Amino acid sequence: MASVVVDIGGSGVRLAVLERGNLSTQTRKSVKSIDDLARAIRDCTQSPSAVAISLAGFVDSKNGYVRLSRSAPWSEGKFRSRLSEILGCPVAVMNDGEAHAQAINQMSGVELGAVSLSLGTSVGMGLLDPDGRVIRPCSGENWDIGEVQLKNTSAADPSVWWALGSQGLADLEKKYGTSAGRQRFGFRLGSYIVQLCSTFQPKTVVLSGGIAVSAWEEMKGPIWSELERVPAHFVTPRVQLSPFAEAALVGAAYVIKPST
């Protein structure tokens, strides 16, 4: 039997079938309710053996509870148990930052522990310990770094969600042009990674999401330049681009692979 993985984010809903360890080509669906989602999943496979969902919002993945999701307010509450009852199969639900982190477990040659930064409409973050297990905050929910303020930045809004999201990049590209704007974005992102080093001390930082894919060539040099400022008593992490264009789906698939 096949499983289904779902990515619910600011740019819409994407689904893919997981069968024999392989993901099918993704499809996009219009989803405005939990019943819409159940129909979209059944359109992929009528009787899924398991479902894993990456969701932008405040998610307690252990208990399957969604406290807040602006992109999918209909998911709020006991999302996992509600959807599992409708579909009649096990359901896993996680924040999108956590899903991107789980995708690191599917990469080869990565030194753990690692930080995942997904750069898109906003910014998501996930952490893996040296054994590849997800690290969560004391609340049991996902990390939310959106309101963290960047240091020494000229960003119109220094909040991480804006400055390192699509609006912050668009602002730089408008002022300086595409290439120069992306380079300046790289310096900004690199400076933030240096901030993360003092708290999390990662050995690897993996970048994923639309901005990372499109702007990597222009911003990688500035990022590495900023890393020279990591204090000598910390390990300077390796920063690399995720090989997965759809890291959230790959990470969600990793979580339920034993069920397939």
C-alpha positions in Angstrom: 0.0 0.0 0.0 1.1 3.6 -0.7 1.4 6.5 1.7 0.8 10.2 1.0 2.9 13.1 2.0 1.5 16.7 2.1 3.1 20.1 2.3 0.7 22.9 3.5 2.4 26.3 3.3 2.0 29.9 2.3 2.2 29.1 -1.5 -0.4 26.4 -1.4 -0.8 22.6 -0.9 1.4 20.0 -2.5 0.9 16.2 -2.3 3.0 13.2 -3.4 2.6 9.5 -3.1 5.3 7.5 -1.2 5.6 3.9 -2.4 8.5 1.5 -1.9 10.6 4.3 -0.6 10.1 6.5 -3.7 8.2 9.8 -4.0 5.9 10.3 -7.0 5.7 13.6 -9.0 4.0 16.1 -6.8 0.5 17.6 -7.4 -1.0 20.8 -6.3 -4.6 21.1 -4.9 -6.9 23.8 -3.7 -7.6 22.9 0.0 -9.9 25.1 2.2 -11.0 22.5 4.8 -10.0 19.2 6.4 -12.6 17.5 4.2 -11.0 19.1 1.1 -7.6 17.7 2.3 -9.0 14.2 2.8 -10.4 14.2 -0.7 -7.1 15.4 -2.1 -5.3 12.6 -0.3 -7.8 10.0 -1.6 -7.3 11.4 -5.1 -3.7 10.3 -4.7 -4.5 6.9 -3.4 -7.9 5.7 -2.2 -6.7 3.9 0.9 -3.4 5.3 2.1 -1.4 3.2 4.6 -0.2 6.4 6.3 -0.1 10.2 5.8 2.5 12.7 6.8 1.9 16.4 6.7 4.2 19.4 6.8 2.4 22.5 8.0 3.3 26.1 8.4 2.2 27.0 11.9 2.7 26.3 15.6 2.6 22.5 15.8 3.0 20.0 18.6 4.1 17.1 16.4 4.3 14.6 19.3 0.6 15.1 20.1 -0.6 16.1 16.6 -2.0 19.4 17.8 -2.0 22.6 15.8 -2.2 25.7 17.9 -2.1 28.3 15.2 -1.7 28.2 11.4 -2.4 31.3 9.3 -2.1 29.4 6.0 -4.5 26.6 7.2 -6.7 27.8 10.1 -9.0 24.9 9.5 -6.2 22.6 10.8 -6.1 24.2 14.2 -6.9 21.9 17.2 -6.6 18.1 17.2 -5.6 17.9 13.6 -3.9 14.5 13.6 -6.7 12.7 15.3 -9.4 14.3 13.2 -7.8 13.5 9.9 -6.8 10.0 11.0 -10.5 9.3 11.9 -11.6 10.5 8.4 -9.0 8.5 6.5 -8.8 5.5 8.7 -5.0 5.4 8.8 -2.1 6.7 10.9 -1.3 10.4 10.4 1.9 12.3 11.3 1.9 16.1 11.4 4.8 18.4 11.9 5.8 22.1 11.4 7.4 22.8 8.0 10.7 23.8 9.6 10.8 20.4 11.3 10.0 18.7 8.0 12.9 20.4 6.3 15.2 19.3 9.2 14.0 15.7 8.8 15.0 15.9 5.1 18.6 16.3 6.2 18.4 12.7 7.4 18.0 11.7 3.8 21.2 13.5 2.7 24.5 11.8 2.5 27.7 13.2 3.9 26.1 15.6 6.4 27.7 16.0 9.8 25.1 16.1 12.5 23.9 18.0 14.6 22.5 20.3 12.1 20.3 23.4 11.7 17.8 23.6 8.8 16.8 27.0 7.6 14.0 27.1 5.0 13.8 30.4 3.2 10.5 31.2 1.4 7.6 33.5 2.2 8.9 33.5 5.7 11.7 31.5 7.5 11.4 28.1 9.1 14.0 26.4 11.4 14.5 22.9 12.6 17.3 21.2 14.6 18.7 17.7 14.6 21.0 16.4 17.3 24.2 14.4 16.6 22.1 11.2 16.2 19.6 12.8 13.7 16.8 13.2 16.2 14.6 16.4 16.1 15.3 18.9 18.9 12.2 20.9 20.0 11.8 23.9 22.4 10.6 23.4 25.9 7.0 24.0 24.8 7.0 20.8 22.7 6.1 22.9 19.6 8.4 23.9 16.8 11.0 26.6 16.8 9.6 30.0 15.8 12.3 32.5 14.9 10.1 35.0 13.0 10.1 37.8 15.6 13.9 37.5 16.4 15.6 40.7 15.5 18.6 40.8 13.2 21.6 42.7 14.5 23.4 45.4 12.5 21.0 45.3 9.5 19.7 47.9 7.2 16.5 45.9 6.6 13.3 48.0 6.7 12.0 45.4 9.1 14.7 43.6 11.1 12.4 40.7 12.1 13.8 37.5 10.7 10.5 36.5 9.1 10.6 39.7 7.0 14.3 40.3 6.5 15.2 36.8 5.5 11.9 36.0 3.8 10.7 36.8 0.3 9.8 40.4 1.2 13.2 41.2 2.5 14.9 39.7 -0.6 12.5 41.6 -2.9 13.3 44.8 -1.2 17.0 44.3 -1.8 16.6 43.3 -5.4 14.4 46.4 -6.0 17.1 48.7 -4.5 20.3 47.1 -6.0 19.2 44.8 -8.8 18.8 41.0 -8.8 22.5 39.9 -8.5 23.7 42.6 -6.1 20.5 42.3 -4.0 21.0 38.6 -3.6 24.6 39.1 -2.6 23.5 41.6 0.1 20.9 39.1 1.2 23.7 36.5 1.5 25.6 38.9 3.9 22.4 39.3 5.9 21.8 35.6 6.1 25.4 34.8 6.9 25.3 37.3 9.8 22.2 35.6 11.2 23.9 32.2 10.9 26.8 33.6 13.0 24.2 34.6 15.6 22.8 31.0 15.6 26.3 29.6 16.2 26.5 31.1 19.7 23.2 29.4 20.8 23.1 26.1 18.9 26.7 25.4 17.9 25.7 23.4 14.7 28.2 21.5 12.7 26.2 21.9 9.6 23.6 24.4 8.4 21.4 23.3 5.5 19.5 25.9 3.4 16.3 24.9 1.6 13.2 26.6 0.2 12.5 28.7 -2.9 15.0 31.5 -2.0 17.8 29.1 -1.2 17.4 27.3 -4.5 17.1 30.5 -6.7 19.7 32.7 -5.0 22.4 30.2 -3.8 25.0 31.0 -6.4 24.9 34.7 -5.6 24.7 34.5 -1.9 27.0 31.6 -1.0 30.2 33.7 -1.2 28.9 36.4 1.1 27.6 33.7 3.6 31.0 32.1 3.8 32.6 35.5 4.2 30.4 36.3 7.2 31.3 32.9 8.8 34.8 34.2 9.4 33.2 36.1 12.3 32.2 32.9 14.2 34.1 33.1 17.5 37.2 31.0 17.7 35.9 28.9 20.6 33.0 27.6 18.4 33.1 25.3 15.4 32.4 27.1 12.2 29.6 25.1 10.6 29.5 23.9 7.0 26.7 25.8 5.1 25.3 23.9 2.2 22.2 23.9 -0.1 19.7 21.1 0.3 19.7 18.8 -2.7 15.9 18.5 -2.5 13.7 21.0 -4.3 10.8 19.8 -2.2 12.5 19.3 1.2 9.3 19.4 3.2 7.8 16.5 1.3 11.1 14.6 1.6 11.2 15.2 5.3 7.6 14.2 5.8 8.3 11.0 3.9 11.2 10.2 6.1 9.0 10.3 9.2 6.6 7.6 7.9 9.0 5.4 5.9 8.7 2.6 8.5 5.0 2.6 7.8 5.4 2.0 4.0 
